[in-house]
Amino acid sequence: MRYPFYIFTLIILWATACTTLKNIFYDESTNNLVKLENSIIEELQNQNYDIIKSITNDNSYYVKASINNNNLSMILDTGAIYTLLKSKNINKYQLTHIDELEPILLKPAFSESIEFIPAKADSFKIGTITFNPWPFLLSNNLYSDGILGCEFLHFTKSIIICNPGVLCISLNSKAASKINDIINKDTSYKEIDLLMAQEDTYIKINQQVGDTHKLLESGLLMVPITVDEICGYALIDTGASSSLLDLEKLQKNNLKGKIYSRFSKDAIGKKKRIYSKIFNKFLIDKYPVEDDFYLSFTLLKKRDLYINNKSVAILGIIGLDILYKKNAIIDFGNRKLYLQIQ
């Protein structure tokens, strides 16, 4: 009779362990988050949205795409003003140059200006939607073969659910409705208006949707932030694993306190020094993210952006470390950011 007793004991222990693990990895807040995600997705599907689950790798979100029937994975990057490809793959993806557009210079946050060549593909497919054609900018100074940028996200009125990493794109290029009502039922979420800013090198391209044409918007989204008593604007950047502030602007405001330093690689693989310190106050818009918040900073080379032809200086970028932790939802169609701030 010993064996049945032992088996019974093991069953009890196994059930207890499972219950304990469930409490650790699936608490009530996680359950509520899953319910919210499901409610949003259900409503978006009713509004003719396609739901695409990203693949997380190297602290980035990747989405599967196809260019002229050639498959690739693209980084979902709200810090990229255009959709970008490595120019070495121009023949692989059967791209053609856009002769009426000149090469343009863009300035990433961490490096010098890079020249990009405009090109197009006869077909570009993400999820269930295919665009015929779609424009790209080409350069070999990229850290990935493909980067899905803001002009695509604006055009498809995309919504990004940062935790767990879901891209929702409109199949008819119409902004979603009623999403704010669903999100705001959770009182821990704060709704923030997003501002759209452009580079001084602004490209205007008409893109076909059904029987009509719409202008591609190439703007980055940003929010006001306050770090200690320093105020400015920060870009929303899902292509950055960590949030960063601009060292030069911090120094102009007499940055004080203990500073740590380390080396990190930038977007094109070059080593650069990164500094960090604990800030007493960190606000996104008017909402405190956390007290005594640990943030990194470096020399950002991003030039000023423009809102209604007025130059706006960039204080930093809000990366995936904050966007994921705060269960951010980015709504391109309505230009809203939702953050879960207790």
N, C-alpha and C positions, 0 to 999 in steps of 0.2 A: 504493500500500500504506500510505500514511500514515494514511488515515481509519480502517481497522480498528485500527491501533495506538492512535490517539487514543481510539477507542471503548473499547478494552480498558483503557486507562489510566483513563478516566472510570468504568468499572465498578468497577475496583479502588478508586478514591478514594471512590466512593459507598458501597461495601461497608464500607470502613474507617470512614467517617463514621457509618454506621448502627450499627456495632459500638460506636463511641465514645459515641454518644448513648444507646444501650441501657445501657452501663455507667454513664452519668451518671444516667439517669432510672429505671433498673430494676435496682438492685443486689440483692444476695442478701437483705438485710433486707426489702426491698419484696416480693420473691418469697415469703418466709416469711409476711409479713403477709397477702398475698392468699390463701395456702394456709390460714391460720388462719381468715380470714373465710369462705372457702368451706366449711370443715369445720363451723363454727358454723352457718351458714345451712342446710347439708344436714341437720344434726341437728335444728334447729328445725323445718324443714319436715316431718320425720318425726314431730314432736310437735305437729302441727296449728297451726303458726305461719304467719302471713302476713308476707311480706318486702316492705318498702316502701323504695325508694331515695329519699332526700330530694334537694331541689334547693338548692344553696348560692348564697346571694345576700346581699350586705351583711354578710358574716361571720356569717350565721345559716343554720340548716337550715330549709327549708320543706317541708311535706308537703301533697299534694293531698287535699282533702276535699270532701264534698258535704253541704249542709244543706237538707233538703226539696227535693232535686234542683237546688239552686243551688251551682255549683262555686266553690271558693275555695282559696287557699293559706294554710296556717297555720304560724306559727313553732313549731318544736319546742322547748319551753322548760321545762326541769326546774326553773327558778327561779320558775315560776308555780304557785301552789298549786291553782288551778282552771283549767278551760278557759274562755277569755274571748273575747268578741266586742264590737265597737263597737255601742253602743246605737242609733246612727243607722240601722243595717241591720236593725232588728227587723222591719220590713215586707218588706224584700227577701228575708229568709230565712224569713218566715212564722212567726215565733216567738210564743209566748204566755207571759205572765207566770205564775209559780208563786205563786199567791195566798197559800198557807199559809206561805210564807217571807218574812220581812222583809228589806229592803235591809241589806247588811252593809258594814262598813268594812274594807278591806285596806290594808296598808302596804307598798308596793314598797320595794326596797332604797335607791332614790335620791330618792324624793319623799315628799310628805306623804300622809296617808291618803286613799284614793279610795273613794267610795261605789259599790257594785255592786248591780244589780238582778237577782235570780234569774229565769231564763226557761227555756223548754224548746223543743225541736224535735221534731216527730213522727218524723223520721228523721235520722240522722247517720251518714254513711258514710265510712270510711277504708279504703283497700285493697279487699278483698273482703268486709269485714264491715260490716253495717248494724245500728245500734242504734235501737230503737223503744220509747220516745223517748230523748232524751239532754238533761241539764241544762247550762246555761251561766250565766255571770255577765256582765252587760252594763254597759259604761261607755264614754263617748266619750274618756276620758283614757287612750287606748292608742296605742302606736306602730305597731300593725298591725291590720288588719281582724279577724284571728283568731289566737289563741294556744292551742296545744295544751298543756294543763297536766298537773300531777302526778296529779290524781284519775283521769284517763283512763289514764295510764301505769301506775298501780298496779292499776287494775281489769283491764286487759288483760295484766298481768304482763309488761310490755314489756321488751325488751332493746335498747339503743342501742349500735351499733358506731360510735364517733365518727369514726374514719377508715376509710372515706370518708364516713360519714354515712348509716347504714342503720337504719331503725326496724323492729323485729320485734315483732309483737303476737300474743298468743295468741287463737285463735278460740273457745276454751272457758274462758277466764279461769283457766287452770291454769299454775302456775309451771313453768319449764323444768327438766329434770333433766339431769345428766351434762355440762352446759356447763362447769362448773369443771374437770372432768377433761380436757376438750379444751384449754382455755386453759392450764392448769397444766403441760401437756406442754412449753410454751415457758417455759423457766426464767427468762427475762427479765421475765416478768409477775409482778406482786405482787397478791395477793388481799387486799382491805380490806373489813371489815364496814361497812355503811352504817347510820346511825341515822336514824330517821324522827321529825321534829318537826312539831308542829301550831301554827297560829295560835291565839290565844285566841278568835277568832271561828270556831268549828268548825261546819261544816254537815253534818248527817247526812241522806243521801238514799239510798233503796233503789233499786237499778237491776236491771232484769230481765235474766237470762241464761237463755235457753231457758224452762224451766218453773219456774225458781227465781229468788229475789231475793237480791242481795248488797249489803252496805253499801258505798257509795263512800268510799274513804279519801282524805282531803285533807291529805297531809303532804309536807313537803319532805325531801330526803335530804341528809345532811351527814356530814362526816368531821372527826376531830381534826387540827389542824395546829400546827406550831411554826415561827415566823419569828424568826430569831436566838434569843433566849431567851424570846420571848413565845408563850404557848400559848393555844389556843382552838379554836373550831369554825368550819368554813367550809361554805357551801352548795354543792352541785353544781349548776351553772347553765349549761345549754347555750344559754340565751337571751342570755348575756353574752359578747361577743367577747373581753373581757379579764378576767383575774382582778384582784380588788381587795381591799384591806384597809381596815379602819375606822380613819380618822384619829384619832378620839377615843380609842379603846382603845390605839393606838400611843403617843399623847401621854401617857396615864396610865402607860405603861411606860417613860417617858424615852427616846423615840426619838432616836437619835444618827446622825451621818453626814451627808454631802452630800445635799441634797434638790433635785430638779428640779420645776418646775411647768409646767402647760399647761392649756388649756381643752378641755372635751369636752361633748357633749350627753348628757343623761340620757334615760330611757326615754320621756318625754313631750316631748322636744325642747328642754328648757331648758338653757342653758349653765351649766356648773359647773366649778370649778377642780379639777384632778386633780394630785396630787403623786406623785413616783416616787423610788425610791432603790434601790441595790444592797444586798441583804441577804446576810450571810455564810452563813446556814443557812436552808434551807426544807424542812421535812418534811411529808409527808402521811401521817398515822398515824405509823409509825416509820420510814418510808422516805424517804431524801434524794432530792428531785426533782433539784436541782442545787445546787452551791456557787456563791456570788456570783451569786445570782439577782435579776434586775431585776423589781421589782414596783411597781405603782401603788397609791395609796391616796387616799381621799376621805372625806367625812363620810357614812357610811352611815346612813340613817334607818330601817333595818329594826329593828323592835322585837324584843325577845327572843322566842324560840320556846319550846315546851313539850314535854318528853319525860316521859311518865308523870306529868303535872301539875306537873313541876318546871321552873322557868324556866332557859333556857340562853342565854347571850349569844353573839352571832354576831360572830366576829372578821373574817370576810371571805367572799368567794365565789371558787370555782374555776370559771373560764370556759373558753371553747373554745380559747384560746391554749394552755393546759396540756392539756386533755382531748384535743385533736386531736394535739398534738405527742407526747404520751405514749400515743397509740393506745388511749385509754380505752374500756372496755366497761362499760356500766352495766346491771345486772340488777335490775330493780324487783321481780320475783317473789321472788327469794332475798335481796334487799337486799345486793348485793355490788358493789364497784367493782374493776375490774382495770386496772392501770396498767403500761405497759412501762417499767420502770426498770432500766437496765443496772447 
